[in-house]
Amino acid sequence: MSTPLAVLDLIPISSGDTVANAVRNAVDLARQAERFGYARYWFAEHHLNPGVVGASPAVSIALVAGATSTIRVGSAGVQLGHRQPLATVEEFGLLDAVHPGRLDLGLGRSIGRRQPSANGEAFAVAAAAYTADRGGADHAAEQRTDNGLLLPRQYDFGKLLATSGTKIATQLDLLQQPGAYTPDYAAQIADILAFLAGTYVSPAGVAVRAFPGEGAAVQVWILGASGGSSAAVAGERGLRFAASYHHSPSTVIDAVEAYRAAFRPSAELDRPHISVSADVVVGGTDEEAARLASGYALWVRSIRSGAGAIPFPTPQEAARHEWSEEDRDLVRDRVDTQLVGSPRTVADKLEQLRDATGADELAITTITHDHADRVRSYLLLAEEWARRGNLGTSRQ
């Protein structure tokens, strides 16, 4: 079965390194990924994180698109909690004008200010909506799919809001204009599709056309971490859907099942099309890979403790951390579902993930302290994937 692989890049900074080197590494990895046979190169959007610099997917895409020629480039995804549909379409329309037919516009829901409640607590309303959207089946205990894929006990995202609520509220203050609120997600998607198609009409009845943007040959993807509104919107609109095993592993099956249940054929797709992301580190042996991945737990801890992603530590720096049981519980679901090992070990696990989710594609995110180890991880995986007859271009 041919299952294309994509790269999902957070543009990580390693401890002791610089932003400039991190960006140069992203451009180099994109060139290498194209040569290795990866089908897509996607950038995530994050803010106020000392260890990742993917603040603007459009700018990142422009950098790597100009340094490559065939690999698709895109976002995974643009955070619509604080971005306007028109500006997003214009940015990607400009990119498509220079790199026609290579753009993937991945759209994420993200936290944004909702209309305030009676007592004026706009952030509380946004946080409650975000938490509710990650619901679905009960994941209070570890589960496994029929083929043995681990679905760990769900991390309590309420804890993240409790530890990082002030920071998130500050981020919204900095990213959104004073008094601005985020529209309904389904309405934002409808506006983006209308701008691309040239059919947008304002609530006042005014036809508005996006230049650049209208007619852009971009693939629109919806990102989702659960069986909530994102999966429903993607399915109802007949769009491509990217589900996350790498940051919400307990709910990935909920997400793909909800998408399939909601799917309606469209001009774009006649059947559901799914990409599933996974955290991966490949080494020459299982032992080598474990050493390369050893900074991951400390890195996840920094995110979930509210500090934001730290520069990725060396194995030596990670070994010096004294872990409490509370610390371990904070990162357990992510560490237990990171796919780490030799090429054979990781390819086996990726096939298990693909078969459990029915994924059409897999998006691989890999972080190691040394850039050369990161590049080699992607190479070793591509070689093993190709040896099994899996590597190929996207069918849709």
NUKE-347603 format. One line per 4 residues: number of its first residue (from 1); their letters; for each residue z, x, y of C-alpha. Coordinates in Angstrom, 2 decimals. Layout:
// NUKE-347603
NUM) A) Z X Y  ...
END
This chain:
// NUKE-347603
1) MSTP) 0.00 0.00 0.00  -1.07 1.50 3.35  1.82 1.27 5.83  1.21 3.00 9.17
5) LAVL) 3.99 5.01 10.77  4.82 5.08 14.47  7.07 7.29 16.57  9.82 5.70 18.66
9) DLIP) 10.93 8.25 21.26  14.07 7.94 23.39  13.26 11.27 25.09  16.59 12.80 24.06
13) ISSG) 18.15 15.76 25.81  19.84 18.33 23.59  23.14 19.86 24.62  22.49 22.84 26.88
17) DTVA) 18.94 21.73 27.65  17.27 20.20 30.71  15.44 17.01 31.62  12.25 19.01 32.18
21) NAVR) 12.37 20.43 28.65  13.08 16.99 27.18  9.97 15.60 28.86  7.84 18.56 27.79
25) NAVD) 9.13 18.06 24.24  8.04 14.42 24.33  4.52 15.39 25.33  4.41 18.05 22.62
29) LARQ) 5.73 15.69 19.95  3.12 13.08 20.90  0.35 15.64 20.45  1.78 16.69 17.11
33) AERF) 2.28 13.08 15.96  -1.37 12.34 16.70  -2.36 15.34 14.60  0.00 14.31 11.77
37) GYAR) -1.57 10.84 11.52  1.01 8.60 13.22  -0.56 5.39 14.51  1.57 4.76 17.61
41) YWFA) 3.86 6.56 20.04  6.40 4.26 21.67  9.02 4.82 24.36  12.29 2.95 24.69
45) EHHL) 13.85 2.12 28.06  17.42 3.21 28.77  19.40 3.74 31.95  22.57 5.62 32.95
49) NPGV) 22.63 7.69 29.76  23.16 11.45 30.23  21.49 12.26 26.92  18.27 10.23 27.08
53) VGAS) 15.76 10.10 29.92  13.49 7.21 29.00  14.11 5.33 32.25  10.48 4.29 32.77
57) PAVS) 8.26 3.55 29.75  5.16 3.27 31.96  5.65 6.75 33.44  6.39 8.22 30.00
61) IALV) 3.27 6.56 28.56  1.13 7.98 31.36  2.36 11.50 30.57  1.59 11.37 26.84
65) AGAT) -1.57 9.26 27.07  -3.13 11.94 29.23  -2.19 14.62 26.69  -3.55 12.74 23.64
69) STIR) -6.77 10.94 22.80  -6.50 8.59 19.82  -2.88 7.64 19.12  -1.80 4.27 20.55
73) VGSA) 0.90 4.56 23.22  3.36 1.94 24.36  6.79 0.61 25.14  9.56 -0.42 22.82
77) GVQL) 10.33 -1.86 25.04  10.22 -2.85 28.69  13.57 -4.46 29.57  12.74 -7.82 31.12
81) GHRQ) 16.35 -8.38 32.12  15.59 -6.61 35.38  11.79 -6.39 35.58  9.27 -8.85 36.99
85) PLAT) 6.39 -10.04 34.80  3.80 -9.35 37.51  4.92 -5.76 38.10  4.96 -5.13 34.35
89) VEEF) 1.41 -6.45 33.90  0.17 -4.42 36.87  1.70 -1.20 35.50  0.16 -1.62 32.08
93) GLLD) -3.11 -2.81 33.56  -3.31 0.43 35.52  -2.63 2.46 32.38  -5.19 0.50 30.39
97) AVHP) -7.82 1.15 33.06  -7.47 4.90 32.43  -6.77 4.75 28.68  -8.59 1.57 27.57
101) GRLD) -7.70 0.00 24.25  -4.73 2.29 23.49  -1.83 0.39 25.11  1.01 -1.48 23.37
105) LGLG) 3.17 -3.60 25.69  6.47 -4.06 23.89  8.82 -6.48 25.65  12.58 -6.55 25.20
109) RSIG) 15.01 -9.23 26.31  17.97 -7.05 27.44  20.94 -8.15 29.50  20.14 -9.58 32.91
113) RRQP) 22.05 -11.70 35.38  21.98 -15.38 34.50  22.68 -18.13 36.99  26.43 -18.00 37.71
117) SANG) 28.82 -20.49 36.21  30.97 -22.76 38.33  33.43 -19.94 39.00  30.65 -17.53 39.99
121) EAFA) 30.93 -15.16 37.01  27.25 -14.26 36.67  27.84 -11.23 34.44  30.11 -13.17 32.09
125) VAAA) 27.34 -15.74 31.67  24.82 -12.98 30.92  27.14 -11.24 28.45  27.90 -14.46 26.60
129) AYTA) 24.19 -15.28 26.30  23.40 -11.77 25.05  26.16 -11.89 22.42  25.15 -15.36 21.25
133) DRGG) 21.52 -14.32 20.86  22.57 -11.66 18.36  24.10 -14.27 16.10  22.74 -15.84 12.94
137) ADHA) 24.06 -15.45 9.41  27.59 -14.24 8.80  27.62 -10.45 8.51  31.36 -9.84 8.49
141) AEQR) 31.01 -8.05 5.14  28.56 -5.52 3.78  25.57 -7.02 1.96  22.50 -5.78 0.11
145) TDNG) 19.05 -7.23 -0.29  17.59 -7.92 -3.72  16.05 -4.43 -3.79  19.30 -2.78 -2.72
149) LLLP) 18.72 -2.21 1.02  22.07 -1.86 2.77  22.91 -4.49 5.38  26.22 -3.16 6.69
153) RQYD) 29.07 -5.15 8.17  27.90 -6.17 11.62  29.18 -4.17 14.53  31.05 -6.36 17.00
157) FGKL) 28.88 -6.15 20.11  31.67 -7.91 21.97  33.52 -4.60 21.71  30.63 -2.84 23.42
161) LATS) 30.74 -5.36 26.24  34.51 -4.95 26.43  34.33 -1.16 26.70  31.16 -1.00 28.77
165) GTKI) 31.21 -4.27 30.70  31.95 -2.66 34.05  29.22 -0.07 33.52  26.70 -2.72 32.46
169) ATQL) 27.56 -4.87 35.47  27.10 -1.84 37.72  23.76 -1.12 36.05  22.59 -4.66 36.79
173) DLLQ) 23.69 -4.25 40.41  21.59 -1.09 40.65  18.53 -2.38 38.79  18.28 -5.87 40.29
177) QPGA) 18.00 -6.93 43.90  21.16 -8.50 45.37  21.38 -12.14 44.34  18.51 -11.85 41.85
181) YTPD) 18.78 -13.56 38.46  16.78 -13.17 35.28  14.59 -16.14 34.35  14.48 -17.60 30.87
185) YAAQ) 12.99 -15.06 28.46  10.40 -17.45 27.04  9.26 -18.22 30.59  8.91 -14.50 31.35
189) IADI) 6.74 -14.00 28.26  4.62 -17.01 29.21  4.06 -15.54 32.68  3.05 -12.14 31.28
193) LAFL) 0.56 -13.70 28.88  -0.85 -15.87 31.66  -1.29 -12.89 34.01  -3.09 -10.97 31.27
197) AGTY) -5.33 -13.94 30.52  -6.02 -14.77 34.18  -4.54 -18.28 33.87  -1.31 -17.96 35.85
201) VSPA) -0.43 -20.83 38.18  2.82 -20.75 40.17  5.32 -23.65 40.10  3.87 -24.61 43.51
205) GVAV) 0.40 -24.86 41.98  -1.01 -21.62 43.37  -3.33 -19.65 41.08  -2.42 -15.95 41.12
209) RAFP) -4.45 -13.17 39.53  -3.06 -9.75 38.58  -5.20 -6.78 39.56  -4.91 -4.43 37.77
213) GEGA) -3.77 -6.22 34.65  -5.94 -9.26 34.12  -8.09 -8.73 31.04  -6.31 -5.54 30.03
217) AVQV) -6.84 -4.77 26.33  -3.14 -4.36 25.56  -1.37 -5.41 22.38  1.70 -7.48 23.26
221) WILG) 4.76 -6.98 21.07  8.14 -8.72 21.20  11.23 -6.73 20.26  14.14 -8.41 18.51
225) ASGG) 17.38 -7.38 16.87  18.39 -10.70 15.31  17.25 -14.19 14.43  17.68 -15.32 18.04
229) SSAA) 15.34 -16.25 20.85  13.17 -13.12 20.75  12.08 -13.73 17.17  11.38 -17.39 17.96
233) VAGE) 9.29 -16.59 21.04  7.26 -13.98 19.15  6.56 -16.39 16.31  5.77 -19.42 18.43
237) RGLR) 3.37 -17.39 20.58  1.69 -15.74 17.59  2.56 -12.25 18.83  3.41 -9.03 17.02
241) FAAS) 7.12 -8.52 16.37  9.18 -5.32 16.21  12.53 -5.67 14.44  15.28 -3.07 14.55
245) YHHS) 16.96 -1.56 11.52  17.95 1.49 13.54  20.37 -0.09 16.01  21.17 -3.49 14.46
249) PSTV) 20.78 -2.95 10.70  22.92 -5.88 9.61  20.60 -8.47 11.20  17.14 -7.07 10.50
253) IDAV) 16.47 -9.59 7.71  17.58 -12.44 9.97  15.10 -11.21 12.58  12.03 -10.98 10.36
257) EAYR) 12.79 -14.26 8.59  13.24 -16.11 11.89  9.98 -14.66 13.19  8.05 -15.69 10.09
261) AAFR) 9.55 -19.18 10.15  8.51 -19.66 13.78  5.07 -18.07 13.47  2.04 -20.03 14.61
265) PSAE) -1.47 -18.49 14.40  -2.96 -17.43 17.71  -6.13 -15.88 19.07  -4.43 -12.52 18.50
269) LDRP) -3.08 -12.98 14.99  -3.76 -15.26 12.06  -0.63 -14.14 10.21  2.72 -12.54 11.11
273) HISV) 2.67 -8.82 11.90  5.92 -6.85 11.83  7.04 -3.34 12.64  10.55 -2.27 11.60
277) SADV) 12.31 0.70 13.17  14.50 3.21 11.33  16.58 6.27 12.25  15.25 9.15 10.15
281) VVGG) 15.90 12.86 9.70  13.88 14.81 7.13  14.59 18.36 6.02  13.34 20.60 3.25
285) TDEE) 16.29 19.47 1.12  18.89 16.71 1.29  21.49 19.29 2.32  19.38 20.71 5.14
289) AARL) 18.61 17.25 6.46  22.31 16.31 6.45  23.08 19.39 8.56  20.31 18.56 11.04
293) ASGY) 21.55 14.98 11.33  25.22 15.87 11.67  25.30 15.32 15.45  24.18 11.72 15.10
297) ALWV) 27.60 10.15 14.53  29.07 11.81 17.62  26.03 10.72 19.64  26.41 7.06 18.52
301) RSIR) 30.15 7.24 19.27  29.38 8.22 22.86  27.18 5.13 23.29  29.62 2.69 21.77
305) SGAG) 32.67 4.09 23.52  31.06 3.23 26.85  30.21 6.73 28.09  26.48 6.45 27.43
309) AIPF) 24.45 8.66 25.13  25.57 12.27 25.44  23.17 15.22 25.14  22.57 15.55 21.40
313) PTPQ) 25.11 18.00 19.95  24.51 20.98 17.71  25.82 20.82 14.14  28.55 23.23 15.22
317) EAAR) 29.60 21.04 18.15  29.64 17.98 15.92  31.80 19.75 13.33  34.50 20.41 15.92
321) HEWS) 35.10 16.72 16.61  38.26 15.32 15.04  37.46 11.87 13.73  39.97 9.02 13.75
325) EEDR) 39.50 6.01 11.51  38.80 3.96 14.63  36.04 6.40 15.55  34.51 6.17 12.10
329) DLVR) 34.58 2.39 12.18  32.81 2.48 15.54  29.74 4.25 14.10  29.84 3.38 10.39
333) DRVD) 26.98 0.85 10.33  24.62 3.24 12.11  25.57 6.34 10.11  25.39 4.51 6.78
337) TQLV) 21.86 3.24 7.54  20.39 6.44 8.94  17.77 7.62 6.46  18.47 11.31 5.88
341) GSPR) 17.21 13.68 3.22  14.27 15.52 1.72  10.77 14.07 2.13  11.03 12.37 -1.24
345) TVAD) 14.50 10.94 -0.54  13.53 9.52 2.83  10.17 8.16 1.70  11.93 6.31 -1.13
349) KLEQ) 14.33 4.76 1.39  11.52 3.82 3.76  9.63 2.10 0.96  12.81 0.18 0.17
353) LRDA) 13.11 -0.87 3.85  9.44 -1.85 3.98  9.63 -3.92 0.81  12.90 -5.65 1.81
357) TGAD) 11.56 -6.67 5.23  7.88 -7.07 4.39  7.07 -4.72 7.26  3.42 -4.05 8.07
361) ELAI) 4.39 -0.87 9.94  7.45 1.36 10.32  8.60 2.92 13.60  10.45 6.19 13.11
365) TTIT) 13.00 7.50 15.57  14.25 11.02 14.88  16.68 13.10 16.94  17.80 16.62 16.09
369) HDHA) 19.24 19.25 18.39  16.31 21.65 18.06  12.86 20.39 18.98  11.20 22.42 16.22
373) DRVR) 13.37 20.68 13.60  12.42 17.31 15.06  8.70 18.09 14.90  9.08 19.40 11.34
377) SYLL) 10.91 16.22 10.31  7.96 14.10 11.44  5.52 16.45 9.72  7.36 16.47 6.40
381) LAEE) 7.57 12.68 6.43  3.88 12.26 7.27  2.86 14.63 4.48  4.97 12.81 1.89
385) WARR) 3.87 9.38 3.17  0.22 10.41 2.94  0.75 11.87 -0.54  1.93 8.42 -1.65
389) GNLG) -1.13 6.78 -0.13  0.92 5.00 2.55  -0.29 6.63 5.73  -3.01 4.72 7.51
393) TSRQ) -3.97 3.11 10.80  -2.64 -0.28 11.79  -4.54 -3.17 10.25  -3.89 -5.38 13.32
END
